[in-house]
Amino acid sequence: MLFTSAVPNPAHRALARLEEEGKLKAVITQNIDGLHQMAGSREVLELHGSVHRNYCTRCGEFYDLDYVAQSEGVPHCSCGGVIKPDVVLYEEGLDDRTLRKSVAYISHADMLIIGGTSLVVYPAAGLIDYYRGNKLVLINKGATSRDSQADLVISDSIGEVLGTVTGVNL
């Protein structure tokens, strides 16, 4: 289930451009693929971790994605321990530091753009409750339970929308 050939889409590139222009402070994502960083975003808070960070559950040795992708079956460390991706699995909690930093960014934002999510996976979906501003934008192909709270709802692909708004080529 690792897609090592995946590349950033127009939404990833548009967000990186907005950050470069000083119009975006951080990207908070549930994605574990590292595509935001590949597109050039620097302040990326990965709520569910990243497949690009892997470590031995016995000795803590670090392994990159290439090592894991080239392993047959469950990857093992030279010490014999199992190598685990630094991702949140079912029934595991989110990293407290990442969560606190996300809440700080959201609670101080003038505008909050939430895109490409149905807002049903908690605790990530509950982060919207920390926003205190009055410019909430939701961009998603389908309706969400928070559409009525938004100042602007755009029912479309986030790549299409952000690519068009920022002039990033699709």
C-alpha positions in Angstrom: 0.0 0.0 0.0 3.0 2.3 -0.3 2.9 4.5 -3.4 6.5 5.6 -3.7 5.9 7.1 -7.1 3.2 9.5 -5.9 3.8 13.2 -6.7 2.2 16.4 -5.3 -1.0 17.5 -7.0 -2.1 21.1 -7.6 -3.5 21.5 -4.1 -0.1 20.6 -2.6 1.7 23.0 -4.9 -0.8 25.8 -4.3 -0.5 25.5 -0.5 3.3 25.6 -0.8 3.1 28.7 -2.9 0.8 30.4 -0.4 3.2 29.6 2.4 6.1 30.9 0.3 4.2 34.2 -0.3 3.6 34.5 3.5 -0.2 34.0 3.2 -0.2 30.6 4.9 1.3 29.8 8.3 0.9 26.0 8.4 -0.6 22.9 6.7 -2.3 20.5 9.1 -2.8 17.2 7.4 -4.1 13.7 8.1 -2.1 12.5 5.1 0.9 10.3 5.8 2.5 10.5 2.3 4.9 13.5 2.6 3.5 15.1 -0.5 3.1 18.5 1.1 6.8 18.6 1.9 7.6 17.4 -1.6 5.7 20.3 -3.0 7.7 22.7 -0.9 5.6 23.3 2.2 7.9 23.8 5.3 5.5 24.0 8.2 3.5 20.7 7.9 1.9 19.2 10.9 1.2 15.5 10.2 -1.5 14.5 12.6 -1.3 10.8 11.6 2.5 10.7 11.1 4.4 9.8 7.9 5.5 6.7 6.0 8.8 8.4 5.4 9.8 7.9 9.0 10.2 4.3 10.1 11.8 2.9 13.2 12.7 -0.4 14.9 10.3 -1.2 17.7 13.2 -2.9 19.6 16.2 -0.6 19.3 14.8 2.6 17.8 17.0 2.5 14.7 15.7 4.8 11.9 14.8 3.4 8.4 13.7 5.4 5.4 10.8 4.6 3.1 13.0 2.9 0.5 14.2 0.3 2.9 10.7 -0.5 3.9 9.4 -0.6 0.4 12.2 -2.9 -0.8 11.6 -5.3 2.1 9.8 -8.6 1.6 7.0 -9.1 4.1 7.2 -7.3 7.4 10.5 -5.4 7.5 13.0 -6.2 10.3 15.9 -4.4 11.8 19.4 -5.8 11.9 18.7 -6.4 15.7 15.8 -8.6 14.8 13.1 -6.1 15.8 10.1 -5.2 13.7 10.3 -1.9 11.7 7.2 0.2 12.2 6.2 3.3 10.2 5.7 6.4 12.3 2.0 6.5 11.6 -1.0 6.4 13.8 -2.7 3.1 13.6 -6.2 2.2 14.8 -6.7 2.8 18.6 -3.4 4.7 18.8 -3.4 8.3 20.0 -2.2 11.3 18.0 1.1 12.9 19.0 0.4 15.4 21.7 3.0 17.9 20.6 1.6 17.9 17.0 -1.9 18.2 18.3 -1.0 21.2 20.6 0.8 23.0 17.8 -2.2 22.4 15.5 -4.6 23.8 18.0 -2.3 26.9 18.5 -2.2 27.6 14.7 -6.0 27.1 14.3 -7.0 29.2 17.3 -4.8 32.1 16.1 -5.8 32.0 12.4 -7.6 34.9 10.7 -8.8 32.5 8.1 -9.1 28.7 8.2 -9.3 26.7 5.0 -10.3 23.1 5.4 -10.1 21.0 2.2 -10.3 17.5 1.0 -11.9 16.0 4.0 -15.4 14.9 5.0 -14.7 16.0 8.6 -15.8 12.6 10.1 -12.4 11.3 11.4 -11.9 12.3 15.0 -10.0 13.8 16.8 -8.8 15.6 13.6 -12.4 16.6 12.7 -12.8 18.3 16.1 -9.9 20.7 15.5 -12.3 23.0 13.7 -13.9 23.8 17.1 -10.7 25.8 18.1 -11.1 28.3 15.2 -12.2 31.7 16.6 -12.1 33.7 13.4 -14.9 34.6 11.0 -13.5 33.4 7.7 -14.1 29.7 7.6 -13.8 28.1 4.1 -14.7 24.5 3.4 -13.6 22.9 0.1 -14.7 19.3 -0.4 -16.3 17.4 -3.2 -19.2 16.3 -0.9 -21.2 18.0 1.9 -19.8 17.9 5.4 -21.6 18.2 8.8 -19.9 21.6 9.3 -21.1 23.3 6.0 -23.6 25.4 7.9 -20.8 26.9 10.1 -18.7 28.0 7.1 -18.6 31.4 5.6 -17.8 29.9 2.2 -18.5 26.3 1.0 -17.0 25.2 -2.3 -18.2 21.8 -3.5 -15.3 20.8 -5.8 -11.9 19.2 -5.9 -9.4 21.1 -3.7 -6.8 20.7 -6.4 -9.1 22.4 -9.0 -10.1 25.2 -6.6 -6.7 26.0 -5.2 -4.9 25.6 -8.5 -7.3 28.1 -10.1 -7.2 30.6 -7.3 -3.4 30.6 -7.0 -2.6 30.2 -10.6 -0.8 26.9 -10.1 -0.9 24.8 -13.3 -3.1 21.7 -13.2 
